[in-house]
Amino acid sequence: MYQIRFCDSIDKIPASIWNTLCDTDYPFIQHAFLKALEDSGSVSAATGWQPMHMQLLCGDEVVGVMPLYIKNHSYGEYVFDWSWADAWEHNGLDYYPKLVTAIPYTPAQGPRFGCQLPDSEACQAFYAGIRQLGQQISASSWHGLFVTDSLRTTFAAQDCAVRMGLQYHWFNRGYADFDDYLSHFSSRKRKNLRKERQKVADQGIVHDWVSGQDLTDEDMQHFWIFYQMTHLKRGRRGYLTRDFFEQLRHVFADKLVFCFARQGDRTLAGALFFRDSTTLYGRYWGCTEAYDSLHFETCYYQGIDYAIAEGLERFDPGAQGEHKIARGFEPVPTWSVHHIEHPGLRTAVADFVAQEATQLRLYQAQLREGLPFRQVD
């Protein structure tokens, strides 16, 4: 039998143990990333993300770890369940607290635990711990967000409902450069995209890639202003603190790359990307003034340029955005898994996600028809 230990801070689990068990270069499950979220105050009970990370023990040895949070809201998750909360309330029940295994504020699919055991055995053990904690705190449910395809299947075997989503990812099919990539477009769509890029160049704007190690204090200040501006335009503050980015800059620099748009001696816009050995992840962007086509250039075309130059296989530019289709980002499924404690609502959620998936698959097929690639006989 395995024992479960819950930790209300990532600091209570040594980084060496956590990272060894996770055994991946996927950036967002790294101990340093999760620690920066907590140490900076971006993730805490006060922000509605109470850490309650799980350790799986065999005797005195830690053989598995899983990020886990007690949530009293649904912000920062990007798998939208507000209608579920309404259904609970309509039935005189509390939807919060709930338990969530996710990377806070990060809709990027990837591993959601690290373990020495086979996935099926690990899922069973973690699931037992989740149920135990859920009963102790009267949680309505547990949600594993943006899990890998293999974990989707494994948790489905634990009677979890599986929910499909859609994102738009770019795939590197051995392109030599951006022109080679465009050569696979239909003539009209290739012309449209080149025109968009030319608009940026005609405004005298150039782009500059800066690694996390080479980031200057001045550019850090620029980026922080851009990040704040993006959220202030929507009438709210960003989830992340300045200290979070400062910590990452010093302890996670090899995973960070920044792209800045400059016009003469002015820095107009910037975007922060993360990377691992196979994938570029677009995460945050901002600007102080609007410039024609600057968002597409900074967040998408520059990212494609970078991914080709670095030999990366995939570029995940972030959640949502049908406009990415015309630029060659393909609609791909994302997955989340959900345990619902209430039997009646468990059935209702299972029915809901099944119907939703049917509609999303039809929508995905329709979106694929809008991709810019020319037909090959």
C-alpha positions as CSV (number, residue, x, y, z in Angstrom):
1,M,0.0,0.0,0.0
2,Y,1.1,3.5,-0.7
3,Q,0.7,6.5,1.7
4,I,-0.3,10.0,0.7
5,R,1.2,13.1,2.2
6,F,-0.2,16.6,1.5
7,C,2.0,19.7,1.5
8,D,0.7,23.2,1.7
9,S,3.8,24.6,0.0
10,I,6.1,23.4,-2.8
11,D,9.0,24.3,-0.5
12,K,8.1,21.2,1.7
13,I,9.1,19.0,-1.2
14,P,12.8,19.1,-2.2
15,A,13.4,20.3,-5.7
16,S,15.8,17.4,-6.4
17,I,13.0,14.9,-5.5
18,W,10.3,16.7,-7.5
19,N,12.3,17.2,-10.7
20,T,13.8,13.7,-10.6
21,L,10.3,12.2,-10.4
22,C,8.8,14.5,-13.0
23,D,11.8,13.7,-15.3
24,T,10.8,16.1,-18.1
25,D,12.0,19.4,-19.5
26,Y,8.4,20.6,-19.9
27,P,8.9,23.9,-18.2
28,F,5.7,24.5,-16.2
29,I,5.8,21.5,-13.9
30,Q,9.4,22.2,-12.9
31,H,9.8,22.9,-9.2
32,A,11.4,26.4,-9.8
33,F,8.3,27.5,-11.8
34,L,5.8,26.4,-9.2
35,K,7.9,27.8,-6.4
36,A,8.1,31.2,-8.1
37,L,4.3,31.2,-8.3
38,E,4.1,30.6,-4.6
39,D,7.0,32.7,-3.4
40,S,5.9,35.7,-5.4
41,G,2.4,35.6,-3.9
42,S,0.8,34.9,-7.3
43,V,-0.5,31.6,-6.0
44,S,-1.7,31.3,-2.4
45,A,-4.9,30.9,-0.4
46,A,-5.4,34.6,-0.7
47,T,-5.5,34.4,-4.5
48,G,-7.8,31.4,-4.4
49,W,-5.1,28.8,-5.2
50,Q,-4.3,27.1,-1.9
51,P,-1.4,24.7,-2.6
52,M,-2.0,21.1,-1.3
53,H,0.6,19.2,-3.3
54,M,0.6,15.4,-3.1
55,Q,3.4,13.1,-2.3
56,L,3.1,9.4,-2.9
57,L,5.2,7.3,-0.5
58,C,6.3,3.7,-0.4
59,G,7.6,3.3,3.1
60,D,9.8,6.3,3.7
61,E,10.6,6.8,0.0
62,V,8.8,9.4,-2.1
63,V,7.8,7.7,-5.3
64,G,5.4,10.2,-6.8
65,V,4.4,13.9,-6.7
66,M,1.5,15.8,-8.1
67,P,0.6,19.5,-8.1
68,L,-2.7,20.1,-6.4
69,Y,-4.7,23.1,-5.3
70,I,-7.8,23.9,-3.3
71,K,-9.8,26.4,-5.3
72,N,-12.7,28.7,-4.2
73,H,-13.2,30.1,-7.7
74,S,-12.5,29.2,-11.3
75,Y,-10.3,32.0,-12.5
76,G,-7.0,31.3,-14.1
77,E,-7.9,27.8,-15.3
78,Y,-8.9,28.2,-18.9
79,V,-11.3,25.2,-18.8
80,F,-14.5,27.0,-18.2
81,D,-16.9,25.5,-15.6
82,W,-18.9,28.5,-14.5
83,S,-22.1,26.8,-15.8
84,W,-21.3,23.8,-13.7
85,A,-21.0,26.0,-10.6
86,D,-24.4,27.5,-11.5
87,A,-25.9,23.9,-11.8
88,W,-24.6,23.1,-8.3
89,E,-26.1,26.3,-6.9
90,H,-29.4,25.6,-8.7
91,N,-29.5,22.2,-6.9
92,G,-28.8,23.8,-3.5
93,L,-25.2,22.6,-3.4
94,D,-21.8,24.2,-3.1
95,Y,-19.4,23.9,-6.0
96,Y,-16.5,25.4,-4.1
97,P,-14.2,24.3,-2.7
98,K,-13.0,22.1,-5.5
99,L,-9.6,20.4,-6.1
100,V,-7.6,21.2,-9.2
101,T,-4.4,19.6,-10.6
102,A,-3.1,22.1,-13.1
103,I,-0.4,24.7,-13.7
104,P,-1.9,27.9,-12.4
105,Y,-2.7,30.5,-15.1
106,T,-1.1,28.2,-17.8
107,P,-3.3,26.5,-20.5
108,A,-0.4,24.4,-21.9
109,Q,-0.9,20.7,-22.2
110,G,1.7,18.5,-20.4
111,P,2.5,16.1,-17.7
112,R,0.5,16.5,-14.4
113,F,2.5,14.3,-12.1
114,G,5.8,12.6,-11.7
115,C,6.1,9.0,-10.5
116,Q,8.3,5.9,-10.5
117,L,5.2,3.7,-11.0
118,P,3.5,2.9,-14.3
119,D,0.9,5.6,-15.2
120,S,-2.1,3.3,-14.4
121,E,-0.9,2.4,-11.0
122,A,0.2,6.0,-10.2
123,C,-3.2,7.4,-11.3
124,Q,-5.0,4.9,-9.1
125,A,-2.9,5.8,-6.1
126,F,-3.2,9.6,-6.7
127,Y,-6.9,9.3,-7.3
128,A,-7.4,7.6,-3.9
129,G,-5.5,10.5,-2.3
130,I,-7.7,13.0,-4.1
131,R,-10.9,11.3,-3.0
132,Q,-9.6,11.2,0.6
133,L,-8.8,14.9,0.7
134,G,-12.0,15.8,-1.1
135,Q,-14.0,14.1,1.5
136,Q,-12.1,15.8,4.3
137,I,-12.7,19.3,3.0
138,S,-16.2,18.6,1.4
139,A,-14.9,19.3,-2.1
140,S,-17.4,19.0,-4.9
141,S,-15.0,17.7,-7.5
142,W,-11.5,17.3,-8.8
143,H,-10.3,18.6,-12.1
144,G,-7.1,17.6,-13.9
145,L,-6.5,20.3,-16.6
146,F,-4.6,20.2,-19.9
147,V,-3.5,16.6,-19.3
148,T,-1.6,14.6,-21.9
149,D,-3.5,12.2,-24.2
150,S,-2.2,9.2,-22.3
151,L,-3.3,10.6,-19.0
152,R,-6.7,11.3,-20.4
153,T,-7.1,7.6,-21.1
154,T,-5.7,6.5,-17.8
155,F,-7.9,8.8,-15.7
156,A,-10.9,7.8,-17.8
157,A,-10.4,4.3,-16.4
158,Q,-10.8,5.8,-12.9
159,D,-14.4,6.8,-13.9
160,C,-13.4,10.4,-14.6
161,A,-15.4,12.4,-17.1
162,V,-13.2,13.5,-20.0
163,R,-13.7,17.0,-21.5
164,M,-12.4,18.0,-24.8
165,G,-11.2,21.5,-25.7
166,L,-9.5,23.1,-28.8
167,Q,-6.3,25.1,-29.2
168,Y,-4.4,26.1,-32.3
169,H,-0.8,24.9,-32.6
170,W,1.9,25.2,-35.3
171,F,3.8,22.2,-36.4
172,N,7.3,22.2,-37.9
173,R,7.4,19.9,-40.9
174,G,11.1,20.3,-41.5
175,Y,10.8,23.8,-42.9
176,A,14.1,25.5,-43.9
177,D,12.9,29.0,-43.1
178,F,9.7,31.1,-43.2
179,D,9.7,31.3,-47.0
180,D,9.8,27.5,-47.2
181,Y,6.8,27.4,-44.8
182,L,4.9,29.9,-46.9
183,S,5.6,27.8,-50.1
184,H,3.1,25.3,-48.7
185,F,0.3,28.0,-48.7
186,S,-2.2,28.6,-51.4
187,S,-1.1,31.6,-53.5
188,R,-3.7,34.0,-52.2
189,K,-3.1,33.2,-48.5
190,R,0.6,33.4,-49.0
191,K,0.3,36.8,-50.5
192,N,-2.0,38.0,-47.6
193,L,0.5,36.8,-44.9
194,R,3.5,38.4,-46.7
195,K,1.5,41.7,-46.9
196,E,0.9,41.5,-43.1
197,R,4.6,41.1,-42.4
198,Q,5.5,43.9,-44.8
199,K,3.1,46.3,-43.0
200,V,5.3,45.9,-39.8
201,A,8.5,46.4,-41.7
202,D,7.1,49.5,-43.5
203,Q,6.5,51.1,-40.1
204,G,10.3,50.8,-39.3
205,I,9.7,48.1,-36.7
206,V,12.3,45.4,-36.1
207,H,12.2,42.5,-33.7
208,D,14.9,41.5,-31.3
209,W,15.0,38.1,-29.5
210,V,16.6,38.1,-26.0
211,S,17.3,35.1,-23.9
212,G,16.5,35.0,-20.2
213,Q,20.2,35.0,-19.4
214,D,20.7,38.2,-21.5
215,L,17.7,40.2,-20.4
216,T,18.6,43.6,-19.1
217,D,16.9,45.5,-16.3
218,E,15.6,48.0,-18.8
219,D,14.0,45.3,-21.0
220,M,12.5,43.7,-17.8
221,Q,10.9,47.0,-17.0
222,H,9.6,47.3,-20.6
223,F,8.1,43.8,-20.4
224,W,6.4,44.4,-17.0
225,I,4.7,47.6,-18.4
226,F,3.5,45.6,-21.5
227,Y,2.1,42.8,-19.3
228,Q,0.2,45.3,-17.1
229,M,-1.1,47.2,-20.1
230,T,-2.6,44.1,-21.6
231,H,-4.7,43.5,-18.5
232,L,-5.5,47.1,-17.8
233,K,-7.1,47.4,-21.2
234,R,-9.5,44.7,-20.1
235,G,-10.2,46.6,-16.8
236,R,-8.3,44.3,-14.5
237,R,-4.9,43.5,-13.1
238,G,-2.8,40.6,-14.2
239,Y,-2.7,37.5,-12.1
240,L,1.1,37.5,-11.9
241,T,3.3,39.8,-9.8
242,R,6.5,41.6,-10.8
243,D,8.3,39.4,-8.4
244,F,7.2,36.2,-10.2
245,F,8.9,37.4,-13.4
246,E,12.0,38.6,-11.5
247,Q,12.4,35.2,-9.9
248,L,12.0,33.3,-13.1
249,R,14.6,35.6,-14.7
250,H,17.1,34.5,-12.2
251,V,16.3,30.8,-11.6
252,F,14.6,29.8,-14.8
253,A,16.5,31.9,-17.4
254,D,17.3,29.0,-19.7
255,K,13.6,28.4,-20.3
256,L,12.7,32.0,-21.1
257,V,13.0,33.9,-24.4
258,F,11.7,37.4,-25.0
259,C,10.8,39.0,-28.3
260,F,10.8,42.8,-28.4
261,A,9.5,45.1,-31.1
262,R,11.7,48.2,-31.5
263,Q,11.4,51.3,-33.6
264,G,14.6,53.3,-33.5
265,D,15.5,53.6,-29.9
266,R,11.9,52.9,-28.7
267,T,10.7,49.6,-27.5
268,L,7.1,49.3,-28.6
269,A,6.0,45.8,-27.6
270,G,7.2,42.6,-26.1
271,A,6.2,39.0,-25.7
272,L,7.5,36.3,-23.3
273,F,7.9,32.7,-24.5
274,F,8.9,29.6,-22.7
275,R,10.7,26.7,-24.4
276,D,11.8,23.1,-23.9
277,S,13.6,20.7,-26.2
278,T,10.6,20.3,-28.6
279,T,8.2,23.1,-28.1
280,L,7.9,26.9,-27.9
281,Y,5.1,28.2,-25.7
282,G,3.8,31.8,-26.2
283,R,2.6,33.1,-22.9
284,Y,2.3,36.9,-22.4
285,W,2.4,39.9,-24.7
286,G,1.7,43.6,-24.5
287,C,2.3,47.0,-26.1
288,T,1.9,50.6,-25.2
289,E,0.4,51.8,-28.6
290,A,-1.5,50.0,-31.4
291,Y,0.5,49.4,-34.6
292,D,-0.9,47.7,-37.7
293,S,-0.3,43.9,-37.6
294,L,2.2,44.2,-34.7
295,H,0.4,41.6,-32.6
296,F,0.5,38.9,-35.3
297,E,4.1,39.6,-36.1
298,T,5.3,39.6,-32.5
299,C,3.3,36.7,-31.1
300,Y,3.0,34.4,-34.2
301,Y,5.3,35.0,-37.1
302,Q,8.3,35.7,-34.9
303,G,7.6,32.6,-33.0
304,I,7.4,30.5,-36.2
305,D,10.7,32.1,-37.2
306,Y,12.3,31.1,-33.9
307,A,10.9,27.6,-33.9
308,I,12.2,26.9,-37.4
309,A,15.7,28.4,-36.5
310,E,15.9,26.3,-33.3
311,G,14.6,23.1,-34.8
312,L,11.6,22.9,-32.5
313,E,8.7,20.6,-33.4
314,R,5.8,22.6,-32.2
315,F,4.7,26.1,-31.3
316,D,1.8,26.5,-28.8
317,P,1.0,30.2,-28.9
318,G,-1.6,30.1,-26.1
319,A,-5.4,29.6,-25.6
320,Q,-8.2,30.6,-28.0
321,G,-8.0,32.6,-31.2
322,E,-9.6,31.4,-34.5
323,H,-7.6,34.0,-36.3
324,K,-4.6,31.7,-35.9
325,I,-6.1,29.2,-38.5
326,A,-5.4,31.5,-41.5
327,R,-1.8,31.7,-40.3
328,G,-1.3,27.9,-40.4
329,F,-2.0,27.1,-36.7
330,E,-3.9,23.8,-36.7
331,P,-6.9,23.0,-34.4
332,V,-5.9,20.3,-32.0
333,P,-7.8,18.8,-29.1
334,T,-6.9,19.4,-25.5
335,W,-8.1,17.3,-22.6
336,S,-9.2,17.7,-19.0
337,V,-10.4,15.0,-16.6
338,H,-13.0,15.5,-13.9
339,H,-14.2,13.6,-10.9
340,I,-17.6,14.7,-9.7
341,E,-18.6,13.6,-6.1
342,H,-22.3,13.9,-6.4
343,P,-23.7,10.9,-8.3
344,G,-26.6,12.7,-10.1
345,L,-24.4,15.6,-11.1
346,R,-21.7,13.2,-12.1
347,T,-24.1,11.8,-14.7
348,A,-25.1,15.2,-15.9
349,V,-21.5,16.3,-16.4
350,A,-20.7,13.1,-18.3
351,D,-23.6,13.8,-20.6
352,F,-22.6,17.4,-21.0
353,V,-18.9,16.6,-22.0
354,A,-20.0,13.9,-24.4
355,Q,-22.3,16.3,-26.2
356,E,-19.8,19.1,-26.1
357,A,-17.1,16.8,-27.6
358,T,-19.4,15.8,-30.5
359,Q,-19.9,19.5,-31.4
360,L,-16.2,20.3,-31.0
361,R,-15.1,17.5,-33.3
362,L,-17.5,18.9,-36.0
363,Y,-16.2,22.4,-35.3
364,Q,-12.6,21.1,-35.6
365,A,-13.3,19.6,-39.0
366,Q,-14.8,22.9,-40.2
367,L,-11.8,24.8,-38.9
368,R,-9.4,22.6,-40.7
369,E,-11.1,23.6,-44.0
370,G,-9.9,27.1,-43.3
371,L,-6.2,26.2,-43.1
372,P,-4.1,28.1,-45.7
373,F,-2.2,25.1,-47.0
374,R,-2.6,24.3,-50.7
375,Q,-4.1,21.0,-51.6
376,V,-1.7,18.2,-52.7
377,D,-3.0,15.6,-55.0
